[in-house]
Amino acid sequence: MTQADGAQSLDDVLAGVRWRFAGRDEFTLTAGQWEFMTEPSALVVLDGLVRVEGLSTTEDLASGDFLFVPGTGRFAINALSAGRVLRVRLDPVGTGGAMTALPQRLLLTGFVEHTPLAATMFRHLVEQCPDPFGVQGDRVATLITSMAIESWYARGCAPQRWLLKVNEPGVAQAIAAMHADPGQEWTVEGLAKIALASRSGFAARFQAATGLTPGRYLAKLRIERAQLLLTDHAVPVGAVARRLGYRSETAFGRAFRRHTGHTPTDWRRVTRAPADVSAPPG
């Protein structure tokens, strides 16, 4: 996917993410204070340091940081120091497409600094807007979250192949299966079944999404995985070949050289870390 394609895909995703404004809170916290939350929420820390518990990982948020939790589920913030936190409660409009692909939590450090317009809109919505309910509040809440997602993506925080997961979930599932077990004898038919698609339709969508046929993608993936495995000098080349589905060490060697210009043994020697090389006699 080219940069232009990625930008267009992101625009398509953002067009499908809409929220209703469901409420707002201003928390003036003392050290040790807890606040529990169960609704989709966006938070900005204005002052102090808070710890977020109950999500996939524990996160500490400092002044200027932003947290977006698009799903339902109980989580909490614990004030590690006195501080102020603003919260917008959200209600999703629709449940498919981009909504299903959003991460469990989206954290942006330095949100106030890096996304000042969204931060200003957030503060106005919580602190100043006399009547935020209705169409205008919904639009502002959606715009804030869209700007946050755009910043999250632009700053490289999004998981690999996130846009592919949104736009081509079947292709993304097939790719995930290949990455989980690159040594399996994958066929287009087998991958199409994972994607719940016909063979011809899957092959066309796969190439449109990745720029490669399924076979070429798998070959590239195997060589990339081989390069990683070969960094462990205790693992024989033959073992790497078998693990990645090659019928022989010779076949692996030919494929490796075709992609890298080196044999596996030569590549291992060339890329050996300096610490692995014995020091010359003094």
For each residue, the residues with C-beta under 8 A, 3 or more apart:
1: 5 6 9 163 164 209 210 211
2: 5 6
3: 6 7
4: 7 8
5: 1 2 8 9
6: 1 2 3 9 10 163
7: 3 4 10 11
8: 4 5 11 12
9: 1 5 6 12 13 163 166 167
10: 6 7 13 14 150 153 163
11: 7 8 14 15
12: 8 9 15 16 166 167
13: 9 10 16 17 97 98 101 149 163 166 167
14: 10 11 17 98 146 149 150
15: 11 12
16: 12 13 94 97 98 99
17: 13 14 98 99 102 142 145 146 149
18: 92 93 94 138 142
19: 40 90 91 92 93 138 141 142 145
20: 90 91 92 93 138 141
21: 24 88 89 90 91 125 132 133 134 137 138 140 141
22: 39 40 89 90 91
23: 39 88 89
24: 21 86 87 88 89 125 126 132
25: 86 87 89 126
26: 84 85 86 87 126 127
27: 35 77 84 85 86 87
28: 84
29: 33 35 48 50 77 79 82 83 84 85
30: 33 79 82
31: 79 80 81 82
32: 78 79
33: 29 30 78 79
34: 76 77 78 79
35: 27 29 76 77 85
36: 74 75 76
37: 41 69 74 75 76 77 87
38: 72 73 74
39: 22 23 72 89 90 91
40: 19 22 69 70 71 72 89 90 91 92
41: 37 67 68 69 87 88 89 90
42: 66 67 68 69 87 88 90 122 141 144 145 148
43: 61 66 67 68 77 85 86 87 88
44: 64 65 66 85 86 111 112 119 122 123
45: 48 49 50 61 62 63 64 65 66 83 84 85
46: 63 83 84 85 86
47: 63 82 83 84
48: 29 45 62 63 79 80 81 82 83 84 85
49: 45 60 61 62 63 79 80 81 83
50: 29 45 60 61 77 78 79 80 83 85
51: 58 59 60 61 77 78 80
52: 55 58 59 60 61 67 75 76 77 78 105
53: 58 75 76 77 78
54: 73 74 75 76
55: 52 58 59 69 75 104 105
56: 104 105
57:
58: 51 52 53 55
59: 51 52 55 67 105 107
60: 49 50 51 52 80
61: 43 45 49 50 51 52 65 67 77 107
62: 45 48 49 65 109
63: 45 46 47 48 49 83 112
64: 44 45 109 110 111 112 113
65: 44 45 61 62 107 108 109 110 111
66: 42 43 44 45 107 108 111 112 115 119 148
67: 41 42 43 52 59 61 105 106 107 108
68: 41 42 43 105 106 107 108 145 148 149
69: 37 40 41 42 55 73 75 104 105 106
70: 40 90 92 99 102 103 106 145
71: 40 102 104
72: 38 39 40
73: 38 54 69
74: 36 37 38 54
75: 36 37 52 53 54 55 69
76: 34 35 36 37 52 53 54
77: 27 29 34 35 37 43 50 51 52 53 61 85
78: 32 33 34 50 51 52 53
79: 29 30 31 32 33 34 48 49 50 82 83
80: 31 48 49 50 51 60
81: 31 48 49
82: 29 30 31 47 48 79
83: 29 45 46 47 48 49 50 63 79
84: 26 27 28 29 45 46 47 48
85: 26 27 29 35 43 44 45 46 48 50 77
86: 24 25 26 27 43 44 46 122 123 126 127
87: 24 25 26 27 37 41 42 43 126
88: 21 23 24 41 42 43 122 125 126 141 144
89: 21 22 23 24 25 39 40 41
90: 19 20 21 22 39 40 41 42 70 141 145
91: 19 20 21 22 39 40
92: 18 19 20 40 70 95 99
93: 18 19 20 138
94: 16 18 97 99
95: 92 99 100
96: 99 100
97: 13 16 94 100 101 166
98: 13 14 16 17 101 102 166
99: 16 17 70 92 94 95 96 102
100: 95 96 97
101: 13 97 98 162 165 166 169
102: 17 70 71 98 99 106 149
103: 70 106 158 159
104: 55 56 69 71
105: 52 55 56 59 67 68 69
106: 67 68 69 70 102 103 148 149 152 157
107: 59 61 65 66 67 68 157
108: 65 66 67 68 111 114 115 148 151 152 155 157
109: 62 64 65
110: 64 65 113 114
111: 44 64 65 66 108 114 115 118 119 148 151
112: 44 63 64 66 115 116 119
113: 64 110 116
114: 108 110 111 151 155
115: 66 108 111 112 118 119 147 148 151
116: 112 113 119 120
117: 120 121 147
118: 111 115 121 122 143 144 147 148 151
119: 44 66 111 112 115 116 122 123
120: 116 117 123 124
121: 117 118 124 125 140 143 144
122: 42 44 86 88 118 119 125 126 144
123: 44 86 119 120 126 127 128
124: 120 121 127 128 129
125: 21 24 88 121 122 128 129 132 137 140 141 144
126: 24 25 26 86 87 88 122 123 129
127: 26 86 123 124
128: 123 124 125
129: 124 125 126 132 137 140
130:
131: 134 137
132: 21 24 125 129 136 137 140
133: 21 137
134: 21 131 137 138
135: 138 139
136: 132 139 140
137: 21 125 129 131 132 133 134 140 141
138: 18 19 20 21 93 134 135 141 142
139: 135 136 142 143
140: 21 121 125 129 132 136 137 143 144
141: 19 20 21 42 88 90 125 137 138 144 145
142: 17 18 19 138 139 145 146
143: 118 121 139 140 146 147
144: 42 88 118 121 122 125 140 141 147 148
145: 17 19 42 68 70 90 141 142 148 149
146: 14 17 142 143 149 150
147: 115 117 118 143 144 150 151
148: 42 66 68 106 108 111 115 118 144 145 151 152
149: 13 14 17 68 102 106 145 146 152 153
150: 10 14 146 147 153 154
151: 108 111 114 115 118 147 148 154 155
152: 106 108 148 149 155 157 158
153: 10 149 150 157 158 162 163
154: 150 151
155: 108 114 151 152
156:
157: 106 107 108 152 153
158: 103 152 153 162 163
159: 103 162
160:
161: 164 165 172 175
162: 101 153 158 159 165 166
163: 1 6 9 10 13 153 158 166 167
164: 1 161 167 168 171 172 175 209 210
165: 101 161 162 168 169 172
166: 9 12 13 97 98 101 162 163 169
167: 9 12 13 163 164 209
168: 164 165 171 172 205 209
169: 101 165 166 172 173
170: 173 174 194 195 196 197 202 205
171: 164 168 174 175 195 202 205 206 209 210
172: 161 164 165 168 169 175 176
173: 169 170 176 177 194 195
174: 170 171 177 178 191 192 194 195 202 206 214
175: 161 164 171 172 178 179 210 217
176: 172 173 179 180
177: 173 174 180 181 186 191 194
178: 174 175 181 182 184 186 191 217 218 221
179: 175 176 182 221
180: 176 177
181: 177 178 184
182: 178 179 218 221 222 225 244 245
183: 222 242 243 244 245
184: 178 181 245
185: 245
186: 177 178 190 191 214 218
187: 190 191
188: 191 192 199 202 203 214 215
189: 192 193 199
190: 186 187 193 194
191: 174 177 178 186 187 188 194 195 202 206 214
192: 174 188 189 195 197 198 199 201 202 203
193: 189 190 196
194: 170 173 174 177 190 191
195: 170 171 173 174 191 192 202 205
196: 170 193
197: 170 192 201 202 205
198: 192 201 202
199: 188 189 192 202 203
200: 203 204
201: 192 197 198 204 205
202: 170 171 174 188 191 192 195 197 198 199 205 206 214
203: 188 192 199 200 206 207 213 214
204: 200 201 207 208
205: 168 170 171 195 197 201 202 208 209
206: 171 174 191 202 203 209 210 212 213 214 217
207: 203 204 210 211 212 213
208: 204 205
209: 1 164 167 168 171 205 206
210: 1 164 171 175 206 207 217
211: 1 207
212: 206 207 216 217 220
213: 203 206 207 216 217
214: 174 186 188 191 202 203 206 217 218
215: 188 218 219
216: 212 213 219 220
217: 175 178 206 210 212 213 214 220 221
218: 178 182 186 214 215 221 222
219: 215 216 222 223 255 259
220: 212 216 217 223 224 259
221: 178 179 182 217 218 224 225
222: 182 183 218 219 225 226 244 245 246 255
223: 219 220 226 227 255 256 259 260
224: 220 221 227 228
225: 182 221 222 228 229 244
226: 222 223 229 230 240 244 252 256 264
227: 223 224 230 231 260 267 271
228: 224 225 231
229: 225 226 232 235 240 243 244
230: 226 227 235 237 240 264 267 268 271
231: 227 228 268 271
232: 229 235
233: 268 272 276
234:
235: 229 230 232 239 240
236: 239 240
237: 230 240 241 249 252 253 264 265 268
238: 241 242 249
239: 235 236 242 243
240: 226 229 230 235 236 237 243 244 252 264
241: 237 238 244 246 248 249 251 252 253
242: 183 238 239 245 246
243: 183 229 239 240
244: 182 183 222 225 226 229 240 241 252
245: 182 183 184 185 222 242
246: 222 241 242 249 251 252 255
247: 251
248: 241 251 252
249: 237 238 241 246 252 253
250: 253 254
251: 241 246 247 248 254 255
252: 226 237 240 241 244 246 248 249 255 256 264
253: 237 241 249 250 256 257 263 264
254: 250 251 257 258
255: 219 222 223 246 251 252 258 259
256: 223 226 252 253 259 260 262 263 264 267
257: 253 254 260 261 262 263
258: 254 255
259: 219 220 223 255 256
260: 223 227 256 257 267
261: 257
262: 256 257 266 267 270
263: 253 256 257 266 267
264: 226 230 237 240 252 253 256 267 268
265: 237 268 269
266: 262 263 269 270
267: 227 230 256 260 262 263 264 270 271
268: 230 231 233 237 264 265 271 272
269: 265 266 272
270: 262 266 267
271: 227 230 231 267 268
272: 233 268 269 276 277
273: 276 277
274: 277
275:
276: 233 272 273
277: 272 273 274
278:
279: 282
280:
281:
282: 279
